[in-house]
Amino acid sequence: MTIYLDCNATTPMDADVAKLVQYYLREEFGNSGSRTHEYGLKAKSAVEKARLQVADVVGAQKDEVVFTSGATESNNIAILGLAEFLKSEGKNHIITTAIEHKAVLEPCAFLDSQGFSVTYLQPDAKGGVSVDQVFNAITDKTGLISMMHVNNETGVILPIDEIANNLLGTEIYFHVDAAQGFGKLLKPLKNERIDLISISAHKVHGPKGVGALITRRKKYKKPPLKPLMYGGGQEKGLRPGTLPVALIAGLGLASELAERNHESWLNHCENIRAEAVSAFESLGGKVNGKNALPNVLNISIPDISSEAAIVVLKELVAISNGSACTSSSYTPSHVLEAMGLDEAEIRQAIRISWCHKTGTIPWSKIVKRLQSLL
């Protein structure tokens, strides 16, 4: 059986989470907006419990949690939803990074076409962006800083905690795309100076199709977001539509499990990463990115293209060569390009990612298969 090693694309759903989702699909299937009967009340109770479970992971209040279809929608609401307010305040400058997910880069590009100015910070060779870079880019027109917690391709951790601390006393809104960091690195996301946090359930052993946007209050006021859709008034009018109770309940439980178990999960992942790095040393593999989460390894293997590696390993392990959201046709990684890797290193780069559910990996067989390509 092929071993799944593409957890940065999506994670296997936890068995207890799947059981809970099934329960709310088949047994307690009420609409949380129905107030006239027990089915609706039980559904609403499940949603509110999940709201608290999600909020607890980042140290927020439960009424600061807005459920969405995932981190992509959350990013769009955070960035595009602030645009009208920022423009009215004359704060039409946005700071982001060149290594963001397309779900941040494309909304920023849209605003760039609408009269905003966007600064794209370039990473260093280690794949990170410094606090000084961020603050040197700030002008009197800066209204929003939007950046990821953990890079989806390299696993590199960005200094969001330090950036948040340095934003104290300013009116700049700070949005963090935490799709890869939520439930894994807890402390940075608890920083109350982070105004907006995007998360996605399927990155943390929950169901696909659900996520959340944390909208922290600043001076007792929530961020002045405008909805991107209208109709129904759910989620305080910010994200209308019938709530997917089963998926939301699954996100809630997945969040609780991650908060409870994240340390042991990361320890397991650290052991796997050490094995992986050791295995690829014999092939002269070059690790792309430093200060990375222990559940991912982006590595370039000399003289072996990633496409060839994926094919020769497909019966052993499921791996990738970039973001699943841009994999319909292969294009060079914008993340690795921004880091300054040359064309050959980018073509040779593979991403291997795992989780606490990952068992023994046959590294010697993997290396032998790859050696056959040389």
C-alpha positions as a Markdown table, in Angstrom:
| # | Residue | x | y | z |
|---|---|---|---|---|
| 1 | Met | 0.0 | 0.0 | 0.0 |
| 2 | Thr | 1.3 | 3.5 | -0.9 |
| 3 | Ile | 2.3 | 5.5 | 2.1 |
| 4 | Tyr | 0.7 | 9.0 | 2.1 |
| 5 | Leu | 3.4 | 11.7 | 2.5 |
| 6 | Asp | 1.5 | 14.8 | 1.2 |
| 7 | Cys | 0.0 | 16.1 | 4.5 |
| 8 | Asn | 0.6 | 19.7 | 3.6 |
| 9 | Ala | -1.9 | 19.2 | 0.8 |
| 10 | Thr | -4.4 | 17.6 | 3.1 |
| 11 | Thr | -4.4 | 15.4 | 6.2 |
| 12 | Pro | -6.2 | 12.2 | 6.9 |
| 13 | Met | -9.4 | 12.8 | 8.9 |
| 14 | Asp | -9.2 | 11.7 | 12.5 |
| 15 | Ala | -11.4 | 8.7 | 13.2 |
| 16 | Asp | -13.3 | 10.4 | 16.0 |
| 17 | Val | -13.8 | 13.5 | 13.8 |
| 18 | Ala | -15.2 | 11.4 | 11.0 |
| 19 | Lys | -17.6 | 9.7 | 13.4 |
| 20 | Leu | -18.8 | 13.0 | 14.7 |
| 21 | Val | -19.3 | 14.4 | 11.1 |
| 22 | Gln | -21.3 | 11.3 | 10.2 |
| 23 | Tyr | -23.4 | 11.7 | 13.3 |
| 24 | Tyr | -24.4 | 15.3 | 12.4 |
| 25 | Leu | -25.0 | 14.3 | 8.7 |
| 26 | Arg | -27.3 | 11.4 | 9.5 |
| 27 | Glu | -28.7 | 11.7 | 13.0 |
| 28 | Glu | -28.7 | 15.4 | 14.1 |
| 29 | Phe | -29.2 | 16.9 | 10.6 |
| 30 | Gly | -31.0 | 20.0 | 11.7 |
| 31 | Asn | -30.4 | 23.5 | 10.3 |
| 32 | Ser | -28.7 | 25.7 | 13.0 |
| 33 | Gly | -30.9 | 28.6 | 11.9 |
| 34 | Ser | -34.1 | 26.8 | 12.7 |
| 35 | Arg | -35.4 | 28.1 | 16.0 |
| 36 | Thr | -38.7 | 26.4 | 16.3 |
| 37 | His | -37.8 | 22.8 | 17.1 |
| 38 | Glu | -35.2 | 20.6 | 18.8 |
| 39 | Tyr | -33.4 | 19.7 | 15.7 |
| 40 | Gly | -32.4 | 23.3 | 15.0 |
| 41 | Leu | -31.5 | 23.9 | 18.6 |
| 42 | Lys | -29.2 | 20.9 | 18.8 |
| 43 | Ala | -27.5 | 22.0 | 15.5 |
| 44 | Lys | -27.0 | 25.5 | 16.9 |
| 45 | Ser | -25.5 | 24.1 | 20.1 |
| 46 | Ala | -23.0 | 22.0 | 18.0 |
| 47 | Val | -22.0 | 25.1 | 16.0 |
| 48 | Glu | -21.5 | 27.2 | 19.2 |
| 49 | Lys | -19.4 | 24.4 | 20.8 |
| 50 | Ala | -17.2 | 24.3 | 17.7 |
| 51 | Arg | -16.9 | 28.1 | 17.8 |
| 52 | Leu | -15.5 | 27.8 | 21.3 |
| 53 | Gln | -13.2 | 24.9 | 20.4 |
| 54 | Val | -11.7 | 26.9 | 17.5 |
| 55 | Ala | -11.4 | 30.0 | 19.6 |
| 56 | Asp | -9.5 | 28.3 | 22.4 |
| 57 | Val | -6.7 | 27.2 | 20.1 |
| 58 | Val | -5.8 | 30.8 | 19.4 |
| 59 | Gly | -6.9 | 32.4 | 22.6 |
| 60 | Ala | -9.8 | 34.3 | 21.0 |
| 61 | Gln | -13.4 | 34.8 | 22.1 |
| 62 | Lys | -15.9 | 32.5 | 20.5 |
| 63 | Asp | -17.9 | 35.3 | 19.0 |
| 64 | Glu | -14.8 | 36.3 | 17.1 |
| 65 | Val | -14.9 | 33.1 | 15.1 |
| 66 | Val | -16.6 | 33.3 | 11.7 |
| 67 | Phe | -17.1 | 30.0 | 9.9 |
| 68 | Thr | -16.2 | 29.8 | 6.2 |
| 69 | Ser | -15.5 | 27.2 | 3.5 |
| 70 | Gly | -11.8 | 27.2 | 4.2 |
| 71 | Ala | -8.7 | 29.3 | 4.5 |
| 72 | Thr | -9.0 | 30.5 | 0.9 |
| 73 | Glu | -12.3 | 32.1 | 1.5 |
| 74 | Ser | -11.1 | 33.4 | 4.9 |
| 75 | Asn | -8.1 | 35.1 | 3.2 |
| 76 | Asn | -10.4 | 36.7 | 0.6 |
| 77 | Ile | -12.8 | 38.1 | 3.3 |
| 78 | Ala | -9.9 | 39.4 | 5.4 |
| 79 | Ile | -8.1 | 41.2 | 2.5 |
| 80 | Leu | -10.9 | 42.2 | 0.2 |
| 81 | Gly | -13.3 | 42.8 | 3.1 |
| 82 | Leu | -11.0 | 45.5 | 4.5 |
| 83 | Ala | -10.5 | 47.3 | 1.2 |
| 84 | Glu | -13.4 | 49.8 | 1.4 |
| 85 | Phe | -12.5 | 50.9 | 5.0 |
| 86 | Leu | -8.8 | 51.2 | 4.2 |
| 87 | Lys | -9.5 | 53.3 | 1.1 |
| 88 | Ser | -11.8 | 55.6 | 3.1 |
| 89 | Glu | -9.0 | 56.1 | 5.6 |
| 90 | Gly | -6.4 | 56.8 | 2.9 |
| 91 | Lys | -4.5 | 53.6 | 3.9 |
| 92 | Asn | -4.2 | 52.1 | 0.5 |
| 93 | His | -0.8 | 50.4 | 1.0 |
| 94 | Ile | -0.6 | 46.6 | 1.7 |
| 95 | Ile | 2.5 | 44.6 | 2.8 |
| 96 | Thr | 2.7 | 40.9 | 2.0 |
| 97 | Thr | 5.4 | 38.5 | 1.0 |
| 98 | Ala | 6.4 | 36.9 | -2.3 |
| 99 | Ile | 6.0 | 33.4 | -0.8 |
| 100 | Glu | 2.4 | 33.6 | 0.1 |
| 101 | His | -0.2 | 31.1 | -1.0 |
| 102 | Lys | -2.1 | 32.2 | -4.1 |
| 103 | Ala | -5.2 | 32.7 | -1.9 |
| 104 | Val | -3.4 | 35.8 | -0.5 |
| 105 | Leu | -1.3 | 36.8 | -3.6 |
| 106 | Glu | -4.3 | 36.9 | -5.9 |
| 107 | Pro | -6.6 | 39.1 | -3.7 |
| 108 | Cys | -3.6 | 41.4 | -3.2 |
| 109 | Ala | -3.1 | 41.5 | -7.0 |
| 110 | Phe | -6.7 | 42.4 | -7.5 |
| 111 | Leu | -6.5 | 45.3 | -5.1 |
| 112 | Asp | -3.3 | 46.4 | -6.8 |
| 113 | Ser | -5.4 | 46.7 | -10.0 |
| 114 | Gln | -7.9 | 48.8 | -8.1 |
| 115 | Gly | -5.7 | 51.6 | -6.9 |
| 116 | Phe | -3.9 | 50.0 | -3.9 |
| 117 | Ser | -0.2 | 49.7 | -3.7 |
| 118 | Val | 1.2 | 46.3 | -2.7 |
| 119 | Thr | 4.7 | 45.6 | -1.4 |
| 120 | Tyr | 5.9 | 42.0 | -1.9 |
| 121 | Leu | 8.7 | 41.2 | 0.6 |
| 122 | Gln | 11.3 | 38.9 | -0.8 |
| 123 | Pro | 12.5 | 36.0 | 1.3 |
| 124 | Asp | 16.2 | 35.3 | 2.1 |
| 125 | Ala | 17.9 | 32.2 | 0.9 |
| 126 | Lys | 16.6 | 30.4 | 4.0 |
| 127 | Gly | 13.0 | 31.0 | 2.9 |
| 128 | Gly | 12.1 | 33.5 | 5.7 |
| 129 | Val | 11.2 | 37.2 | 6.0 |
| 130 | Ser | 12.6 | 39.3 | 8.8 |
| 131 | Val | 10.9 | 41.7 | 11.1 |
| 132 | Asp | 13.1 | 44.5 | 9.9 |
| 133 | Gln | 12.0 | 43.9 | 6.3 |
| 134 | Val | 8.4 | 44.3 | 7.4 |
| 135 | Phe | 8.9 | 47.5 | 9.3 |
| 136 | Asn | 11.2 | 49.0 | 6.8 |
| 137 | Ala | 8.4 | 48.7 | 4.3 |
| 138 | Ile | 5.8 | 50.5 | 6.4 |
| 139 | Thr | 4.7 | 53.9 | 5.2 |
| 140 | Asp | 2.1 | 56.4 | 6.5 |
| 141 | Lys | -0.3 | 54.8 | 3.9 |
| 142 | Thr | 0.1 | 51.3 | 5.2 |
| 143 | Gly | -3.2 | 49.8 | 6.3 |
| 144 | Leu | -2.7 | 46.1 | 6.2 |
| 145 | Ile | 0.0 | 43.5 | 6.6 |
| 146 | Ser | -1.0 | 40.0 | 5.4 |
| 147 | Met | 1.4 | 37.1 | 5.7 |
| 148 | Met | 1.5 | 33.4 | 6.4 |
| 149 | His | 2.4 | 31.7 | 9.6 |
| 150 | Val | 4.1 | 28.7 | 8.0 |
| 151 | Asn | 5.0 | 28.3 | 4.3 |
| 152 | Asn | 3.1 | 25.5 | 2.6 |
| 153 | Glu | 5.9 | 24.4 | 0.3 |
| 154 | Thr | 9.0 | 24.7 | 2.6 |
| 155 | Gly | 7.5 | 24.6 | 6.1 |
| 156 | Val | 9.5 | 27.7 | 7.0 |
| 157 | Ile | 8.0 | 29.6 | 10.0 |
| 158 | Leu | 7.6 | 33.3 | 9.7 |
| 159 | Pro | 8.1 | 35.6 | 12.8 |
| 160 | Ile | 4.5 | 36.6 | 13.2 |
| 161 | Asp | 4.7 | 36.8 | 17.0 |
| 162 | Glu | 7.5 | 39.4 | 16.8 |
| 163 | Ile | 5.8 | 41.3 | 14.1 |
| 164 | Ala | 2.6 | 41.5 | 16.1 |
| 165 | Asn | 4.5 | 42.7 | 19.2 |
| 166 | Asn | 6.1 | 45.5 | 17.1 |
| 167 | Leu | 2.7 | 46.6 | 15.8 |
| 168 | Leu | 1.5 | 47.5 | 19.3 |
| 169 | Gly | 0.4 | 51.1 | 19.3 |
| 170 | Thr | -0.2 | 51.2 | 15.5 |
| 171 | Glu | -3.5 | 51.1 | 13.7 |
| 172 | Ile | -2.2 | 48.8 | 11.0 |
| 173 | Tyr | -4.3 | 45.6 | 10.6 |
| 174 | Phe | -2.4 | 42.4 | 10.8 |
| 175 | His | -3.8 | 39.3 | 9.0 |
| 176 | Val | -2.2 | 35.9 | 9.2 |
| 177 | Asp | -2.8 | 32.9 | 6.9 |
| 178 | Ala | -2.5 | 30.1 | 9.5 |
| 179 | Ala | -3.6 | 27.2 | 7.2 |
| 180 | Gln | -0.4 | 25.3 | 7.9 |
| 181 | Gly | 0.4 | 26.6 | 11.5 |
| 182 | Phe | -3.0 | 26.3 | 13.2 |
| 183 | Gly | -3.1 | 23.5 | 15.7 |
| 184 | Lys | 0.7 | 22.9 | 15.3 |
| 185 | Leu | 2.4 | 26.1 | 16.7 |
| 186 | Leu | 0.0 | 27.5 | 19.3 |
| 187 | Lys | 1.8 | 30.3 | 21.0 |
| 188 | Pro | 2.3 | 32.8 | 18.1 |
| 189 | Leu | -1.4 | 32.7 | 17.1 |
| 190 | Lys | -2.5 | 33.6 | 20.6 |
| 191 | Asn | -0.9 | 37.0 | 20.2 |
| 192 | Glu | -3.8 | 39.4 | 20.6 |
| 193 | Arg | -2.2 | 42.0 | 18.2 |
| 194 | Ile | -3.0 | 39.6 | 15.3 |
| 195 | Asp | -6.3 | 41.0 | 14.1 |
| 196 | Leu | -7.3 | 38.3 | 11.6 |
| 197 | Ile | -6.4 | 34.6 | 11.3 |
| 198 | Ser | -7.4 | 32.3 | 8.5 |
| 199 | Ile | -7.6 | 28.5 | 9.1 |
| 200 | Ser | -8.7 | 25.4 | 7.3 |
| 201 | Ala | -10.0 | 22.2 | 8.8 |
| 202 | His | -8.5 | 19.7 | 6.4 |
| 203 | Lys | -5.0 | 20.8 | 7.3 |
| 204 | Val | -5.5 | 19.6 | 10.8 |
| 205 | His | -7.3 | 16.3 | 10.4 |
| 206 | Gly | -10.7 | 17.7 | 10.0 |
| 207 | Pro | -13.1 | 17.6 | 7.0 |
| 208 | Lys | -12.6 | 19.4 | 3.7 |
| 209 | Gly | -14.9 | 22.3 | 2.9 |
| 210 | Val | -14.9 | 24.2 | 6.2 |
| 211 | Gly | -12.6 | 26.7 | 7.9 |
| 212 | Ala | -12.8 | 29.9 | 9.9 |
| 213 | Leu | -11.7 | 33.5 | 10.0 |
| 214 | Ile | -10.8 | 34.8 | 13.5 |
| 215 | Thr | -11.8 | 38.5 | 13.7 |
| 216 | Arg | -10.2 | 39.8 | 16.9 |
| 217 | Arg | -11.5 | 43.0 | 18.4 |
| 218 | Lys | -9.2 | 46.1 | 18.5 |
| 219 | Lys | -10.2 | 48.6 | 21.2 |
| 220 | Tyr | -13.5 | 46.6 | 21.6 |
| 221 | Lys | -14.3 | 47.0 | 17.9 |
| 222 | Lys | -14.1 | 44.1 | 15.4 |
| 223 | Pro | -12.2 | 44.7 | 12.1 |
| 224 | Pro | -14.4 | 46.7 | 9.8 |
| 225 | Leu | -14.9 | 44.0 | 7.2 |
| 226 | Lys | -17.5 | 44.1 | 4.4 |
| 227 | Pro | -19.0 | 40.8 | 3.3 |
| 228 | Leu | -18.2 | 39.5 | -0.2 |
| 229 | Met | -21.6 | 37.8 | -0.5 |
| 230 | Tyr | -25.1 | 38.8 | 0.7 |
| 231 | Gly | -28.2 | 36.9 | 1.7 |
| 232 | Gly | -29.4 | 35.4 | 4.9 |
| 233 | Gly | -27.4 | 37.2 | 7.5 |
| 234 | Gln | -25.6 | 34.2 | 8.9 |
| 235 | Glu | -22.3 | 34.7 | 10.8 |
| 236 | Lys | -23.3 | 38.2 | 11.8 |
| 237 | Gly | -23.9 | 39.0 | 8.1 |
| 238 | Leu | -20.2 | 38.5 | 7.2 |
| 239 | Arg | -20.6 | 35.1 | 5.6 |
| 240 | Pro | -24.2 | 34.3 | 4.6 |
| 241 | Gly | -25.5 | 30.8 | 3.8 |
| 242 | Thr | -26.8 | 27.8 | 5.7 |
| 243 | Leu | -24.0 | 26.6 | 8.0 |
| 244 | Pro | -22.6 | 23.1 | 7.3 |
| 245 | Val | -23.2 | 21.9 | 10.9 |
| 246 | Ala | -21.5 | 18.5 | 10.4 |
| 247 | Leu | -18.4 | 20.0 | 9.0 |
| 248 | Ile | -18.2 | 22.7 | 11.6 |
| 249 | Ala | -18.6 | 20.2 | 14.4 |
| 250 | Gly | -15.7 | 18.2 | 12.8 |
| 251 | Leu | -13.6 | 21.4 | 12.7 |
| 252 | Gly | -14.3 | 22.0 | 16.3 |
| 253 | Leu | -13.3 | 18.5 | 17.5 |
| 254 | Ala | -10.2 | 18.5 | 15.2 |
| 255 | Ser | -9.2 | 21.9 | 16.8 |
| 256 | Glu | -9.6 | 20.5 | 20.3 |
| 257 | Leu | -7.6 | 17.4 | 19.5 |
| 258 | Ala | -4.8 | 19.5 | 18.0 |
| 259 | Glu | -4.6 | 21.8 | 21.0 |
| 260 | Arg | -4.5 | 18.8 | 23.4 |
| 261 | Asn | -2.0 | 16.7 | 21.5 |
| 262 | His | 0.2 | 19.1 | 19.4 |
| 263 | Glu | 3.4 | 18.6 | 21.4 |
| 264 | Ser | 3.4 | 14.8 | 21.1 |
| 265 | Trp | 2.4 | 15.1 | 17.4 |
| 266 | Leu | 5.3 | 17.4 | 16.7 |
| 267 | Asn | 7.7 | 15.2 | 18.5 |
| 268 | His | 6.7 | 12.3 | 16.3 |
| 269 | Cys | 7.1 | 14.5 | 13.2 |
| 270 | Glu | 10.6 | 15.6 | 14.4 |
| 271 | Asn | 11.8 | 12.0 | 14.5 |
| 272 | Ile | 10.5 | 11.4 | 10.9 |
| 273 | Arg | 12.2 | 14.5 | 9.6 |
| 274 | Ala | 15.5 | 13.4 | 11.1 |
| 275 | Glu | 15.2 | 10.1 | 9.3 |
| 276 | Ala | 14.3 | 11.8 | 6.1 |
| 277 | Val | 17.2 | 14.2 | 6.1 |
| 278 | Ser | 19.6 | 11.3 | 6.9 |
| 279 | Ala | 18.2 | 9.2 | 4.1 |
| 280 | Phe | 18.7 | 11.9 | 1.4 |
| 281 | Glu | 22.2 | 12.8 | 2.5 |
| 282 | Ser | 23.5 | 9.8 | 0.4 |
| 283 | Leu | 22.0 | 11.4 | -2.7 |
| 284 | Gly | 23.5 | 14.8 | -2.0 |
| 285 | Gly | 20.1 | 16.3 | -1.3 |
| 286 | Lys | 19.9 | 20.0 | -0.5 |
| 287 | Val | 17.2 | 21.1 | 2.0 |
| 288 | Asn | 15.3 | 24.1 | 0.8 |
| 289 | Gly | 14.4 | 26.3 | 3.8 |
| 290 | Lys | 15.5 | 26.7 | 7.4 |
| 291 | Asn | 13.6 | 27.0 | 10.6 |
| 292 | Ala | 10.8 | 24.8 | 9.3 |
| 293 | Leu | 8.0 | 22.9 | 11.0 |
| 294 | Pro | 9.1 | 19.3 | 11.6 |
| 295 | Asn | 6.3 | 17.8 | 9.5 |
| 296 | Val | 7.6 | 18.8 | 6.1 |
| 297 | Leu | 10.8 | 18.6 | 4.0 |
| 298 | Asn | 11.4 | 20.4 | 0.7 |
| 299 | Ile | 14.6 | 19.0 | -0.8 |
| 300 | Ser | 16.3 | 19.2 | -4.2 |
| 301 | Ile | 18.2 | 16.0 | -5.3 |
| 302 | Pro | 20.9 | 16.6 | -7.9 |
| 303 | Asp | 20.3 | 15.2 | -11.3 |
| 304 | Ile | 16.8 | 13.9 | -10.5 |
| 305 | Ser | 13.8 | 15.9 | -11.7 |
| 306 | Ser | 10.9 | 16.0 | -9.3 |
| 307 | Glu | 8.5 | 14.6 | -12.0 |
| 308 | Ala | 10.8 | 11.6 | -12.4 |
| 309 | Ala | 11.1 | 11.1 | -8.7 |
| 310 | Ile | 7.3 | 11.2 | -8.2 |
| 311 | Val | 6.8 | 8.6 | -11.0 |
| 312 | Val | 9.5 | 6.2 | -9.8 |
| 313 | Leu | 8.2 | 6.4 | -6.1 |
| 314 | Lys | 4.5 | 6.3 | -6.8 |
| 315 | Glu | 3.9 | 2.7 | -5.7 |
| 316 | Leu | 5.9 | 3.4 | -2.5 |
| 317 | Val | 4.9 | 6.9 | -1.4 |
| 318 | Ala | 2.6 | 9.7 | -2.4 |
| 319 | Ile | 4.6 | 13.0 | -2.5 |
| 320 | Ser | 4.4 | 16.3 | -4.4 |
| 321 | Asn | 6.5 | 19.0 | -6.0 |
| 322 | Gly | 4.6 | 22.0 | -4.8 |
| 323 | Ser | 1.2 | 23.4 | -3.7 |
| 324 | Ala | -1.8 | 21.2 | -4.4 |
| 325 | Cys | -3.8 | 24.3 | -5.3 |
| 326 | Thr | -1.6 | 25.0 | -8.3 |
| 327 | Ser | -0.9 | 21.5 | -9.5 |
| 328 | Ser | -3.3 | 21.1 | -12.4 |
| 329 | Ser | -0.4 | 22.1 | -14.7 |
| 330 | Tyr | 3.2 | 22.2 | -13.4 |
| 331 | Thr | 4.8 | 25.6 | -13.2 |
| 332 | Pro | 8.0 | 26.5 | -11.4 |
| 333 | Ser | 7.4 | 27.2 | -7.7 |
| 334 | His | 7.1 | 30.9 | -7.1 |
| 335 | Val | 8.2 | 30.2 | -3.5 |
| 336 | Leu | 11.5 | 28.6 | -4.5 |
| 337 | Glu | 12.1 | 31.2 | -7.3 |
| 338 | Ala | 11.7 | 34.0 | -4.7 |
| 339 | Met | 14.2 | 32.2 | -2.5 |
| 340 | Gly | 16.8 | 32.4 | -5.3 |
| 341 | Leu | 17.1 | 28.8 | -6.2 |
| 342 | Asp | 18.3 | 28.2 | -9.8 |
| 343 | Glu | 16.2 | 26.5 | -12.5 |
| 344 | Ala | 17.8 | 23.1 | -11.9 |
| 345 | Glu | 17.2 | 23.2 | -8.1 |
| 346 | Ile | 13.6 | 24.1 | -8.6 |
| 347 | Arg | 13.0 | 21.4 | -11.1 |
| 348 | Gln | 14.6 | 18.9 | -8.7 |
| 349 | Ala | 12.6 | 20.0 | -5.7 |
| 350 | Ile | 10.2 | 17.6 | -4.0 |
| 351 | Arg | 8.0 | 18.2 | -1.0 |
| 352 | Ile | 7.5 | 15.4 | 1.5 |
| 353 | Ser | 5.1 | 16.1 | 4.4 |
| 354 | Trp | 3.7 | 13.8 | 7.1 |
| 355 | Cys | 1.8 | 13.8 | 10.4 |
| 356 | His | 1.4 | 12.0 | 13.7 |
| 357 | Lys | -0.5 | 9.3 | 12.0 |
| 358 | Thr | 2.4 | 8.5 | 9.7 |
| 359 | Gly | 4.0 | 5.1 | 10.5 |
| 360 | Thr | 7.3 | 3.5 | 9.4 |
| 361 | Ile | 8.6 | 4.9 | 6.1 |
| 362 | Pro | 10.9 | 2.6 | 4.0 |
| 363 | Trp | 13.6 | 5.2 | 3.4 |
| 364 | Ser | 16.1 | 2.7 | 2.1 |
| 365 | Lys | 13.7 | 1.6 | -0.6 |
| 366 | Ile | 13.0 | 5.2 | -1.5 |
| 367 | Val | 16.7 | 6.0 | -1.8 |
| 368 | Lys | 17.3 | 2.8 | -3.9 |
| 369 | Arg | 14.4 | 3.8 | -6.3 |
| 370 | Leu | 15.8 | 7.3 | -6.7 |
| 371 | Gln | 19.4 | 5.9 | -7.3 |
| 372 | Ser | 18.0 | 4.0 | -10.2 |
| 373 | Leu | 17.4 | 7.3 | -11.9 |
| 374 | Leu | 21.0 | 8.3 | -11.8 |
